Amino acid sequence: GEKITVRHLLQQNSGLPDRNDLPGYDELMKAHQTPESLVQFIRGRTPRHEPGGRPQIEEHSAYDLLALIVERITGLTFKEAVRKEVFAPLGMNDSGIDDDSPIAGSVALGHVEDGATSLKSAPVTHWSAKAGTGSAYSTIDDERRWLDGFLGGRYLSDANRQMMLDWGNGYGWEKDEEPGAVEPLYFQNGEGPGFASFVILLPKLDAQIVCLGNIQL
């Protein structure tokens, strides 16, 4: 039923065809998209595997579907739902979901490599084509507010927070346990056309390191 489907989505083993690997996705990024249009893009495509049948792998399409579920449940656009339910309560006033509409204030311009020693502007991307997985923009201060909210007990129970940190397998948070270390080190990273990020967390020391860059290497 519905509850099982959402559970598999959150664990990234739903088996949905991944939009990043499908013919035509590069063209999709050149035009405005919505969670609805992204879900339509994978409709009728061959699944990767049966739901829950493989270890966790990165599933971009699963989170596009989750974004559409959020829209259907809240009656809001994904952008507005995230602003209302997550960013605003945490005081993340410089964060949002990029749905291709203008962003107020200054924004960083993405860059990519141009040969061995130079950089050039990243290709123009409609970030709405990465609705549930890569369309959020933020600042270092706001990212730390997000960490405090989700890892400080405001949104998640102790058990759910630890489950999120320990899920691992290379997608989401990863755990590094060095011999003799005071505690495990948790980290996550990501990148998109022209941008990259890296976050390190030491929960017992209440220490966070947030790196946001406008260079994709």
C-alpha positions in Angstrom: 0.0 0.0 0.0 0.8 3.6 0.2 2.8 3.5 3.4 5.2 0.8 2.1 5.8 2.8 -1.1 6.8 6.0 0.8 9.0 3.9 3.1 10.9 2.5 0.1 11.2 6.0 -1.4 12.8 7.4 1.7 15.3 4.4 1.8 16.2 5.0 -1.8 15.5 1.4 -2.9 12.1 2.0 -4.7 13.5 0.7 -8.0 12.2 3.6 -10.0 14.0 4.3 -13.3 16.5 7.1 -12.7 15.8 10.2 -14.7 19.6 11.2 -14.7 20.4 8.0 -16.7 17.5 8.2 -19.2 17.8 9.4 -22.8 16.5 13.0 -23.1 17.2 14.2 -19.5 19.9 16.6 -20.8 17.3 18.2 -22.9 14.9 18.2 -20.0 17.3 20.4 -18.1 17.1 23.1 -20.8 13.4 23.9 -20.0 11.3 24.6 -17.0 10.0 21.5 -15.1 7.8 20.6 -12.2 7.6 17.5 -10.0 4.6 16.5 -12.1 6.5 16.8 -15.4 9.6 14.9 -14.0 7.4 12.1 -12.8 5.7 12.0 -16.2 9.2 11.7 -17.8 9.8 8.4 -16.1 6.3 7.0 -16.5 6.2 3.8 -18.4 10.0 3.4 -18.3 11.6 0.1 -17.2 12.2 -0.1 -13.4 15.7 -0.6 -12.1 14.5 -3.5 -9.9 11.6 -4.5 -7.6 10.9 -2.1 -4.7 13.1 -2.9 -1.8 14.9 -5.6 -3.8 18.4 -4.0 -3.9 20.7 -2.2 -1.5 20.4 1.6 -1.4 21.4 3.4 -4.5 21.0 7.1 -5.4 17.5 7.6 -6.7 16.9 11.0 -8.1 13.5 10.1 -9.5 12.3 8.8 -6.1 12.7 12.3 -4.7 11.0 13.9 -7.6 8.0 11.7 -6.8 8.3 12.5 -3.1 8.2 16.3 -4.1 5.0 15.6 -6.1 3.6 13.7 -3.0 4.4 16.8 -0.9 2.5 19.0 -3.4 -0.5 16.8 -3.5 -0.7 16.5 0.3 -0.1 20.2 1.1 -1.9 21.8 -1.8 1.2 24.0 -2.2 4.0 24.0 -4.8 7.1 22.1 -3.6 8.9 25.5 -3.3 6.2 27.0 -1.1 5.8 23.8 1.0 9.5 23.6 1.8 9.6 27.3 2.7 6.6 27.1 4.9 7.4 23.8 6.7 11.2 23.8 6.9 13.0 27.0 6.0 10.7 29.6 7.7 10.4 27.7 11.0 14.2 27.3 11.1 14.9 31.0 10.3 16.5 30.1 7.0 15.6 33.4 5.3 18.3 33.2 2.6 17.4 29.7 1.4 14.8 28.4 -1.0 13.9 26.0 -3.8 15.0 27.2 -7.2 12.0 26.8 -9.6 13.6 29.0 -12.2 12.0 32.2 -11.0 14.2 35.2 -10.0 16.1 34.9 -6.7 16.2 38.0 -4.6 19.7 39.3 -3.5 23.1 38.3 -4.6 23.7 34.7 -5.9 26.9 32.9 -6.8 27.6 32.0 -10.4 28.7 28.4 -11.0 31.9 27.5 -12.8 33.4 24.3 -14.3 36.9 23.4 -15.4 38.2 24.8 -18.7 41.4 22.8 -19.4 44.0 22.1 -16.7 44.3 25.6 -15.2 41.2 27.6 -16.1 37.6 27.9 -15.3 34.5 28.9 -17.3 30.9 29.6 -16.6 28.8 26.5 -16.0 26.2 25.6 -18.6 22.8 27.3 -18.1 20.6 24.8 -16.1 17.0 24.9 -15.3 17.3 23.8 -11.6 13.6 23.0 -11.6 14.6 19.8 -13.4 16.3 18.7 -10.2 13.2 19.3 -8.0 13.5 16.9 -5.1 17.3 16.3 -5.2 19.2 19.4 -6.2 17.0 22.5 -6.5 17.7 24.0 -3.0 19.9 27.0 -2.6 21.3 28.2 0.7 24.1 30.0 2.6 26.6 28.7 5.2 24.7 30.3 8.0 21.4 28.9 6.9 22.9 25.4 6.3 24.0 25.5 10.0 20.5 26.4 11.0 19.3 23.4 9.0 21.8 21.2 10.9 20.7 22.6 14.2 17.0 22.0 13.4 17.3 18.4 12.1 20.2 17.2 14.3 19.4 19.2 17.4 16.1 17.5 18.3 13.6 20.0 16.8 12.3 17.8 14.0 13.5 14.3 14.7 13.6 12.0 17.6 16.9 10.7 18.8 16.2 7.3 17.2 15.2 8.8 13.8 18.1 11.2 13.8 20.6 8.4 14.4 18.9 6.3 11.7 19.4 9.2 9.2 23.1 9.5 10.1 23.8 5.8 10.0 21.9 4.9 6.8 25.0 5.6 4.7 26.1 3.5 1.7 27.4 6.6 0.0 24.2 8.6 -0.4 23.2 11.0 2.3 25.4 10.9 5.5 28.4 8.7 5.6 30.2 7.7 8.8 34.0 7.6 9.3 35.2 5.8 12.5 38.9 6.4 12.9 40.7 4.3 15.6 41.2 6.3 18.8 38.8 9.1 17.7 36.6 10.7 20.3 33.5 9.9 18.2 32.5 9.0 14.7 32.7 11.7 12.1 29.7 12.1 9.8 29.9 13.8 6.4 28.0 14.3 3.2 28.8 16.0 -0.1 27.1 16.8 -3.4 27.5 18.6 -6.6 25.5 20.0 -9.5 26.4 21.9 -12.7 28.9 24.5 -11.4 28.5 24.0 -7.7 29.7 21.6 -4.9 29.2 21.2 -1.2 30.7 19.4 1.8 29.4 19.1 5.3 31.2 17.5 8.3 29.5 16.8 11.6 30.8 15.8 15.1 27.6 15.5 17.2 29.2 14.9 20.6 31.5 17.9 20.2 28.6 20.0 18.7 31.0 20.8 15.8 30.0 21.5 12.2 32.0 22.4 9.1 30.1 23.6 6.1 31.8 24.3 2.7 29.8 25.6 -0.2 31.5 26.3 -3.5 30.6 27.6 -6.9 33.2 25.4 -8.7 32.4 21.9 -9.9 35.6 19.9 -10.4 
